[in-house]
Amino acid sequence: MPVYDRDSVPEHVGRGTLDPELAAWLPTGPVLGADESVAEARRSHHVLGEFPLPAIGSVEHLVLDGPHGSLPVRVHTPSEPAGSPCGALVYIHGGGFTVGTLDEFELPMRILAETAGVKTYAVDYRRAPEFKFPTQIDENEHVVRWLFDHAGEQGVDPAKIALGGDSAGGNMTCVVALRLRDEHGPRLALQVPLFPEAAFPADTLAASENRSGLYLESNGIFQMVRNLVKNTDDVRQPYVTPLNAESHADLPPAILVTNGFDPLRDVGHAYARKLAAAGNELTYVHHPDLTHGFPQFSHVSAACRTATEDLGRMIGQHIS
């Protein structure tokens, strides 16, 4: 697992050898961006929440008064928090803005909470296409600001609040971090964009060589973006495409992860280089042998489980 700091991010990253357990499982699992209806896509992903789960200290279900109505948040407290008050990770799940439920991300949330020793706050934001941009950004930023305002009663250290997410959630992690900077909002201790859709990847090598059969279908990303935005939206603006921000300076320290067998590899790598060039503290992790979505596949692949546990420990080093 190559790990780089701000001064050592390589000019290019690529593929290694696909993890054999993933290679064996992928043909039987769900597909993100398949040629199917939204309802079918959501049903097919339910299997990612239907297996035994590891122990966790506790799970709490909150409902916040969000900017667009009731906003559910699932809180995981580790069996052995690293501090009192402890650090916290607000988490924005992936799924192309269109699919994904908290049940389907329960496994990675438990792994991250336990290995980092911090509380995780997984947001059940409203999905597209029923709800269009910027509904999702508004809701996730609201949870971050709520946690800063209620850190004391939550047993959380406000100096140790992080924001992370995968795929579309990685996109929104980058966007919320940019918005908080631009609005002079509370300062995150860490941002954790996991294989983020930092820009539309259609013309990248990664989207070409990983276009099908590796969970995320490259051409399916066209429909995901179409689900999210209205015809009048400018998709080049940085709160849709964070790679296009006028400046990437003065952002929180980042742990950014990419994967070799992932259509979003190259745009995530480009965002890491933007963060580094702007002088931000950065830990850049590249998994040449894994696919998009690997934390959710920790029940079928030892390599995915190890990578997710390693990520949790890195998060803990920053905010526990």
DOVEX-21387 format. One record per residue (C-alpha): residue number from 1; residue in three letters; x, y, z. Coordinates in steps of 0.5 Angstrom, whole numbers, plus 500, padded with zeros to 3 digits. Layout:
REM DOVEX-21387
{martor:NUM, mitor:ALA, X:X, Y:Y, Z:Z}
...
REM end
This chain:
REM DOVEX-21387
{martor:1, mitor:MET, X:500, Y:500, Z:500}
{martor:2, mitor:PRO, X:504, Y:506, Z:498}
{martor:3, mitor:VAL, X:503, Y:512, Z:502}
{martor:4, mitor:TYR, X:506, Y:519, Z:500}
{martor:5, mitor:ASP, X:506, Y:526, Z:504}
{martor:6, mitor:ARG, X:505, Y:533, Z:501}
{martor:7, mitor:ASP, X:512, Y:533, Z:498}
{martor:8, mitor:SER, X:512, Y:526, Z:495}
{martor:9, mitor:VAL, X:506, Y:525, Z:491}
{martor:10, mitor:PRO, X:508, Y:522, Z:485}
{martor:11, mitor:GLU, X:506, Y:525, Z:478}
{martor:12, mitor:HIS, X:502, Y:518, Z:476}
{martor:13, mitor:VAL, X:499, Y:512, Z:479}
{martor:14, mitor:GLY, X:496, Y:506, Z:476}
{martor:15, mitor:ARG, X:494, Y:499, Z:477}
{martor:16, mitor:GLY, X:497, Y:493, Z:480}
{martor:17, mitor:THR, X:494, Y:486, Z:480}
{martor:18, mitor:LEU, X:487, Y:486, Z:482}
{martor:19, mitor:ASP, X:486, Y:483, Z:489}
{martor:20, mitor:PRO, X:484, Y:475, Z:488}
{martor:21, mitor:GLU, X:478, Y:475, Z:493}
{martor:22, mitor:LEU, X:475, Y:481, Z:490}
{martor:23, mitor:ALA, X:476, Y:479, Z:483}
{martor:24, mitor:ALA, X:472, Y:472, Z:485}
{martor:25, mitor:TRP, X:466, Y:476, Z:488}
{martor:26, mitor:LEU, X:465, Y:482, Z:484}
{martor:27, mitor:PRO, X:461, Y:478, Z:478}
{martor:28, mitor:THR, X:456, Y:476, Z:484}
{martor:29, mitor:GLY, X:456, Y:483, Z:487}
{martor:30, mitor:PRO, X:452, Y:489, Z:486}
{martor:31, mitor:VAL, X:454, Y:494, Z:480}
{martor:32, mitor:LEU, X:454, Y:502, Z:481}
{martor:33, mitor:GLY, X:452, Y:505, Z:475}
{martor:34, mitor:ALA, X:449, Y:499, Z:472}
{martor:35, mitor:ASP, X:444, Y:500, Z:466}
{martor:36, mitor:GLU, X:438, Y:499, Z:471}
{martor:37, mitor:SER, X:433, Y:504, Z:474}
{martor:38, mitor:VAL, X:434, Y:507, Z:480}
{martor:39, mitor:ALA, X:429, Y:503, Z:484}
{martor:40, mitor:GLU, X:433, Y:497, Z:481}
{martor:41, mitor:ALA, X:440, Y:500, Z:483}
{martor:42, mitor:ARG, X:437, Y:501, Z:490}
{martor:43, mitor:ARG, X:435, Y:494, Z:491}
{martor:44, mitor:SER, X:441, Y:491, Z:489}
{martor:45, mitor:HIS, X:445, Y:494, Z:494}
{martor:46, mitor:HIS, X:441, Y:492, Z:500}
{martor:47, mitor:VAL, X:446, Y:486, Z:500}
{martor:48, mitor:LEU, X:451, Y:490, Z:502}
{martor:49, mitor:GLY, X:448, Y:491, Z:509}
{martor:50, mitor:GLU, X:446, Y:483, Z:510}
{martor:51, mitor:PHE, X:451, Y:480, Z:513}
{martor:52, mitor:PRO, X:454, Y:479, Z:521}
{martor:53, mitor:LEU, X:457, Y:485, Z:523}
{martor:54, mitor:PRO, X:463, Y:486, Z:528}
{martor:55, mitor:ALA, X:462, Y:489, Z:535}
{martor:56, mitor:ILE, X:461, Y:496, Z:537}
{martor:57, mitor:GLY, X:461, Y:500, Z:543}
{martor:58, mitor:SER, X:454, Y:503, Z:542}
{martor:59, mitor:VAL, X:450, Y:505, Z:536}
{martor:60, mitor:GLU, X:445, Y:511, Z:537}
{martor:61, mitor:HIS, X:440, Y:514, Z:532}
{martor:62, mitor:LEU, X:439, Y:521, Z:532}
{martor:63, mitor:VAL, X:434, Y:526, Z:528}
{martor:64, mitor:LEU, X:436, Y:533, Z:527}
{martor:65, mitor:ASP, X:432, Y:539, Z:525}
{martor:66, mitor:GLY, X:436, Y:539, Z:518}
{martor:67, mitor:PRO, X:435, Y:545, Z:513}
{martor:68, mitor:HIS, X:431, Y:541, Z:508}
{martor:69, mitor:GLY, X:427, Y:537, Z:514}
{martor:70, mitor:SER, X:428, Y:531, Z:519}
{martor:71, mitor:LEU, X:435, Y:529, Z:518}
{martor:72, mitor:PRO, X:437, Y:522, Z:521}
{martor:73, mitor:VAL, X:444, Y:521, Z:523}
{martor:74, mitor:ARG, X:447, Y:514, Z:526}
{martor:75, mitor:VAL, X:452, Y:515, Z:531}
{martor:76, mitor:HIS, X:457, Y:509, Z:533}
{martor:77, mitor:THR, X:461, Y:510, Z:539}
{martor:78, mitor:PRO, X:467, Y:505, Z:539}
{martor:79, mitor:SER, X:468, Y:500, Z:545}
{martor:80, mitor:GLU, X:474, Y:503, Z:547}
{martor:81, mitor:PRO, X:474, Y:511, Z:545}
{martor:82, mitor:ALA, X:481, Y:514, Z:545}
{martor:83, mitor:GLY, X:480, Y:520, Z:549}
{martor:84, mitor:SER, X:475, Y:523, Z:553}
{martor:85, mitor:PRO, X:472, Y:527, Z:550}
{martor:86, mitor:CYS, X:474, Y:524, Z:544}
{martor:87, mitor:GLY, X:475, Y:525, Z:536}
{martor:88, mitor:ALA, X:469, Y:525, Z:531}
{martor:89, mitor:LEU, X:468, Y:523, Z:524}
{martor:90, mitor:VAL, X:462, Y:526, Z:520}
{martor:91, mitor:TYR, X:461, Y:521, Z:514}
{martor:92, mitor:ILE, X:458, Y:522, Z:508}
{martor:93, mitor:HIS, X:456, Y:515, Z:504}
{martor:94, mitor:GLY, X:457, Y:514, Z:497}
{martor:95, mitor:GLY, X:453, Y:511, Z:492}
{martor:96, mitor:GLY, X:453, Y:516, Z:486}
{martor:97, mitor:PHE, X:448, Y:521, Z:490}
{martor:98, mitor:THR, X:443, Y:516, Z:488}
{martor:99, mitor:VAL, X:444, Y:510, Z:492}
{martor:100, mitor:GLY, X:446, Y:508, Z:499}
{martor:101, mitor:THR, X:443, Y:507, Z:506}
{martor:102, mitor:LEU, X:446, Y:507, Z:512}
{martor:103, mitor:ASP, X:445, Y:500, Z:513}
{martor:104, mitor:GLU, X:450, Y:499, Z:507}
{martor:105, mitor:PHE, X:455, Y:502, Z:510}
{martor:106, mitor:GLU, X:454, Y:500, Z:517}
{martor:107, mitor:LEU, X:461, Y:495, Z:516}
{martor:108, mitor:PRO, X:466, Y:500, Z:515}
{martor:109, mitor:MET, X:463, Y:505, Z:520}
{martor:110, mitor:ARG, X:464, Y:500, Z:525}
{martor:111, mitor:ILE, X:471, Y:498, Z:523}
{martor:112, mitor:LEU, X:473, Y:506, Z:522}
{martor:113, mitor:ALA, X:470, Y:507, Z:529}
{martor:114, mitor:GLU, X:473, Y:501, Z:533}
{martor:115, mitor:THR, X:480, Y:502, Z:529}
{martor:116, mitor:ALA, X:480, Y:510, Z:530}
{martor:117, mitor:GLY, X:478, Y:510, Z:537}
{martor:118, mitor:VAL, X:473, Y:516, Z:535}
{martor:119, mitor:LYS, X:465, Y:517, Z:534}
{martor:120, mitor:THR, X:463, Y:516, Z:527}
{martor:121, mitor:TYR, X:457, Y:520, Z:525}
{martor:122, mitor:ALA, X:454, Y:517, Z:518}
{martor:123, mitor:VAL, X:449, Y:522, Z:515}
{martor:124, mitor:ASP, X:443, Y:519, Z:512}
{martor:125, mitor:TYR, X:442, Y:525, Z:507}
{martor:126, mitor:ARG, X:437, Y:526, Z:501}
{martor:127, mitor:ARG, X:439, Y:522, Z:495}
{martor:128, mitor:ALA, X:438, Y:524, Z:488}
{martor:129, mitor:PRO, X:434, Y:525, Z:483}
{martor:130, mitor:GLU, X:428, Y:526, Z:488}
{martor:131, mitor:PHE, X:433, Y:531, Z:491}
{martor:132, mitor:LYS, X:437, Y:536, Z:487}
{martor:133, mitor:PHE, X:444, Y:539, Z:488}
{martor:134, mitor:PRO, X:445, Y:543, Z:493}
{martor:135, mitor:THR, X:440, Y:539, Z:498}
{martor:136, mitor:GLN, X:446, Y:534, Z:499}
{martor:137, mitor:ILE, X:451, Y:539, Z:501}
{martor:138, mitor:ASP, X:446, Y:543, Z:505}
{martor:139, mitor:GLU, X:445, Y:537, Z:509}
{martor:140, mitor:ASN, X:452, Y:535, Z:510}
{martor:141, mitor:GLU, X:454, Y:541, Z:512}
{martor:142, mitor:HIS, X:449, Y:542, Z:517}
{martor:143, mitor:VAL, X:451, Y:536, Z:521}
{martor:144, mitor:VAL, X:458, Y:538, Z:521}
{martor:145, mitor:ARG, X:456, Y:545, Z:524}
{martor:146, mitor:TRP, X:451, Y:542, Z:529}
{martor:147, mitor:LEU, X:456, Y:537, Z:531}
{martor:148, mitor:PHE, X:461, Y:543, Z:533}
{martor:149, mitor:ASP, X:455, Y:547, Z:536}
{martor:150, mitor:HIS, X:453, Y:540, Z:540}
{martor:151, mitor:ALA, X:460, Y:537, Z:541}
{martor:152, mitor:GLY, X:460, Y:538, Z:549}
{martor:153, mitor:GLU, X:454, Y:534, Z:550}
{martor:154, mitor:GLN, X:456, Y:529, Z:545}
{martor:155, mitor:GLY, X:462, Y:528, Z:549}
{martor:156, mitor:VAL, X:466, Y:530, Z:543}
{martor:157, mitor:ASP, X:473, Y:535, Z:543}
{martor:158, mitor:PRO, X:471, Y:540, Z:538}
{martor:159, mitor:ALA, X:478, Y:541, Z:536}
{martor:160, mitor:LYS, X:478, Y:533, Z:533}
{martor:161, mitor:ILE, X:472, Y:533, Z:529}
{martor:162, mitor:ALA, X:473, Y:531, Z:522}
{martor:163, mitor:LEU, X:469, Y:530, Z:515}
{martor:164, mitor:GLY, X:470, Y:524, Z:511}
{martor:165, mitor:GLY, X:466, Y:520, Z:505}
{martor:166, mitor:ASP, X:467, Y:516, Z:499}
{martor:167, mitor:SER, X:466, Y:517, Z:492}
{martor:168, mitor:ALA, X:460, Y:522, Z:491}
{martor:169, mitor:GLY, X:461, Y:522, Z:499}
{martor:170, mitor:GLY, X:468, Y:524, Z:497}
{martor:171, mitor:ASN, X:466, Y:529, Z:492}
{martor:172, mitor:MET, X:461, Y:532, Z:498}
{martor:173, mitor:THR, X:467, Y:532, Z:503}
{martor:174, mitor:CYS, X:471, Y:536, Z:499}
{martor:175, mitor:VAL, X:466, Y:541, Z:497}
{martor:176, mitor:VAL, X:464, Y:542, Z:504}
{martor:177, mitor:ALA, X:471, Y:543, Z:506}
{martor:178, mitor:LEU, X:471, Y:548, Z:501}
{martor:179, mitor:ARG, X:465, Y:551, Z:503}
{martor:180, mitor:LEU, X:467, Y:552, Z:510}
{martor:181, mitor:ARG, X:473, Y:555, Z:508}
{martor:182, mitor:ASP, X:469, Y:560, Z:504}
{martor:183, mitor:GLU, X:464, Y:562, Z:509}
{martor:184, mitor:HIS, X:469, Y:562, Z:515}
{martor:185, mitor:GLY, X:466, Y:557, Z:518}
{martor:186, mitor:PRO, X:468, Y:552, Z:524}
{martor:187, mitor:ARG, X:475, Y:549, Z:522}
{martor:188, mitor:LEU, X:475, Y:541, Z:521}
{martor:189, mitor:ALA, X:481, Y:538, Z:524}
{martor:190, mitor:LEU, X:481, Y:533, Z:518}
{martor:191, mitor:GLN, X:478, Y:531, Z:511}
{martor:192, mitor:VAL, X:478, Y:524, Z:509}
{martor:193, mitor:PRO, X:476, Y:524, Z:501}
{martor:194, mitor:LEU, X:476, Y:517, Z:499}
{martor:195, mitor:PHE, X:476, Y:516, Z:492}
{martor:196, mitor:PRO, X:473, Y:522, Z:491}
{martor:197, mitor:GLU, X:469, Y:524, Z:484}
{martor:198, mitor:ALA, X:473, Y:531, Z:484}
{martor:199, mitor:ALA, X:471, Y:532, Z:477}
{martor:200, mitor:PHE, X:468, Y:528, Z:472}
{martor:201, mitor:PRO, X:473, Y:523, Z:470}
{martor:202, mitor:ALA, X:470, Y:521, Z:462}
{martor:203, mitor:ASP, X:477, Y:523, Z:459}
{martor:204, mitor:THR, X:481, Y:520, Z:464}
{martor:205, mitor:LEU, X:486, Y:513, Z:463}
{martor:206, mitor:ALA, X:483, Y:511, Z:469}
{martor:207, mitor:ALA, X:475, Y:511, Z:467}
{martor:208, mitor:SER, X:477, Y:508, Z:460}
{martor:209, mitor:GLU, X:481, Y:502, Z:463}
{martor:210, mitor:ASN, X:477, Y:501, Z:469}
{martor:211, mitor:ARG, X:470, Y:502, Z:465}
{martor:212, mitor:SER, X:466, Y:496, Z:467}
{martor:213, mitor:GLY, X:466, Y:490, Z:471}
{martor:214, mitor:LEU, X:470, Y:493, Z:477}
{martor:215, mitor:TYR, X:463, Y:495, Z:481}
{martor:216, mitor:LEU, X:463, Y:502, Z:479}
{martor:217, mitor:GLU, X:461, Y:503, Z:471}
{martor:218, mitor:SER, X:465, Y:509, Z:468}
{martor:219, mitor:ASN, X:459, Y:510, Z:463}
{martor:220, mitor:GLY, X:454, Y:510, Z:469}
{martor:221, mitor:ILE, X:457, Y:516, Z:472}
{martor:222, mitor:PHE, X:454, Y:520, Z:466}
{martor:223, mitor:GLN, X:447, Y:518, Z:469}
{martor:224, mitor:MET, X:449, Y:520, Z:476}
{martor:225, mitor:VAL, X:451, Y:527, Z:475}
{martor:226, mitor:ARG, X:445, Y:527, Z:471}
{martor:227, mitor:ASN, X:441, Y:525, Z:477}
{martor:228, mitor:LEU, X:444, Y:530, Z:481}
{martor:229, mitor:VAL, X:444, Y:537, Z:477}
{martor:230, mitor:LYS, X:438, Y:541, Z:474}
{martor:231, mitor:ASN, X:439, Y:543, Z:467}
{martor:232, mitor:THR, X:441, Y:550, Z:469}
{martor:233, mitor:ASP, X:446, Y:548, Z:474}
{martor:234, mitor:ASP, X:453, Y:550, Z:472}
{martor:235, mitor:VAL, X:457, Y:543, Z:473}
{martor:236, mitor:ARG, X:464, Y:546, Z:472}
{martor:237, mitor:GLN, X:463, Y:551, Z:479}
{martor:238, mitor:PRO, X:467, Y:548, Z:485}
{martor:239, mitor:TYR, X:461, Y:546, Z:489}
{martor:240, mitor:VAL, X:460, Y:541, Z:484}
{martor:241, mitor:THR, X:467, Y:540, Z:481}
{martor:242, mitor:PRO, X:471, Y:541, Z:487}
{martor:243, mitor:LEU, X:478, Y:540, Z:482}
{martor:244, mitor:ASN, X:476, Y:547, Z:479}
{martor:245, mitor:ALA, X:476, Y:551, Z:485}
{martor:246, mitor:GLU, X:480, Y:558, Z:484}
{martor:247, mitor:SER, X:484, Y:556, Z:490}
{martor:248, mitor:HIS, X:485, Y:550, Z:494}
{martor:249, mitor:ALA, X:489, Y:553, Z:500}
{martor:250, mitor:ASP, X:488, Y:554, Z:507}
{martor:251, mitor:LEU, X:484, Y:547, Z:507}
{martor:252, mitor:PRO, X:484, Y:542, Z:513}
{martor:253, mitor:PRO, X:489, Y:537, Z:513}
{martor:254, mitor:ALA, X:487, Y:531, Z:509}
{martor:255, mitor:ILE, X:488, Y:523, Z:508}
{martor:256, mitor:LEU, X:486, Y:522, Z:501}
{martor:257, mitor:VAL, X:485, Y:515, Z:498}
{martor:258, mitor:THR, X:485, Y:512, Z:491}
{martor:259, mitor:ASN, X:485, Y:505, Z:488}
{martor:260, mitor:GLY, X:488, Y:502, Z:482}
{martor:261, mitor:PHE, X:482, Y:499, Z:479}
{martor:262, mitor:ASP, X:477, Y:505, Z:480}
{martor:263, mitor:PRO, X:475, Y:510, Z:474}
{martor:264, mitor:LEU, X:475, Y:515, Z:479}
{martor:265, mitor:ARG, X:483, Y:514, Z:480}
{martor:266, mitor:ASP, X:486, Y:519, Z:476}
{martor:267, mitor:VAL, X:481, Y:525, Z:478}
{martor:268, mitor:GLY, X:482, Y:523, Z:486}
{martor:269, mitor:HIS, X:490, Y:523, Z:484}
{martor:270, mitor:ALA, X:489, Y:530, Z:481}
{martor:271, mitor:TYR, X:486, Y:533, Z:487}
{martor:272, mitor:ALA, X:491, Y:530, Z:492}
{martor:273, mitor:ARG, X:496, Y:534, Z:487}
{martor:274, mitor:LYS, X:492, Y:540, Z:488}
{martor:275, mitor:LEU, X:492, Y:540, Z:495}
{martor:276, mitor:ALA, X:499, Y:539, Z:496}
{martor:277, mitor:ALA, X:501, Y:544, Z:491}
{martor:278, mitor:ALA, X:497, Y:549, Z:495}
{martor:279, mitor:GLY, X:501, Y:547, Z:501}
{martor:280, mitor:ASN, X:496, Y:543, Z:505}
{martor:281, mitor:GLU, X:498, Y:538, Z:510}
{martor:282, mitor:LEU, X:497, Y:531, Z:506}
{martor:283, mitor:THR, X:497, Y:524, Z:507}
{martor:284, mitor:TYR, X:496, Y:520, Z:500}
{martor:285, mitor:VAL, X:494, Y:513, Z:500}
{martor:286, mitor:HIS, X:494, Y:509, Z:493}
{martor:287, mitor:HIS, X:492, Y:502, Z:493}
{martor:288, mitor:PRO, X:494, Y:499, Z:486}
{martor:289, mitor:ASP, X:490, Y:492, Z:487}
{martor:290, mitor:LEU, X:483, Y:495, Z:490}
{martor:291, mitor:THR, X:477, Y:497, Z:487}
{martor:292, mitor:HIS, X:472, Y:503, Z:488}
{martor:293, mitor:GLY, X:468, Y:502, Z:494}
{martor:294, mitor:PHE, X:473, Y:497, Z:498}
{martor:295, mitor:PRO, X:471, Y:499, Z:505}
{martor:296, mitor:GLN, X:464, Y:496, Z:503}
{martor:297, mitor:PHE, X:467, Y:490, Z:501}
{martor:298, mitor:SER, X:471, Y:488, Z:507}
{martor:299, mitor:HIS, X:466, Y:482, Z:509}
{martor:300, mitor:VAL, X:469, Y:478, Z:502}
{martor:301, mitor:SER, X:476, Y:481, Z:502}
{martor:302, mitor:ALA, X:482, Y:481, Z:507}
{martor:303, mitor:ALA, X:485, Y:486, Z:503}
{martor:304, mitor:CYS, X:479, Y:491, Z:503}
{martor:305, mitor:ARG, X:479, Y:489, Z:511}
{martor:306, mitor:THR, X:486, Y:491, Z:512}
{martor:307, mitor:ALA, X:486, Y:497, Z:508}
{martor:308, mitor:THR, X:480, Y:500, Z:512}
{martor:309, mitor:GLU, X:483, Y:498, Z:518}
{martor:310, mitor:ASP, X:489, Y:502, Z:516}
{martor:311, mitor:LEU, X:485, Y:508, Z:514}
{martor:312, mitor:GLY, X:482, Y:508, Z:521}
{martor:313, mitor:ARG, X:488, Y:508, Z:524}
{martor:314, mitor:MET, X:491, Y:513, Z:520}
{martor:315, mitor:ILE, X:484, Y:517, Z:522}
{martor:316, mitor:GLY, X:486, Y:516, Z:529}
{martor:317, mitor:GLN, X:493, Y:518, Z:529}
{martor:318, mitor:HIS, X:490, Y:525, Z:527}
{martor:319, mitor:ILE, X:484, Y:526, Z:531}
{martor:320, mitor:SER, X:484, Y:521, Z:537}
REM end
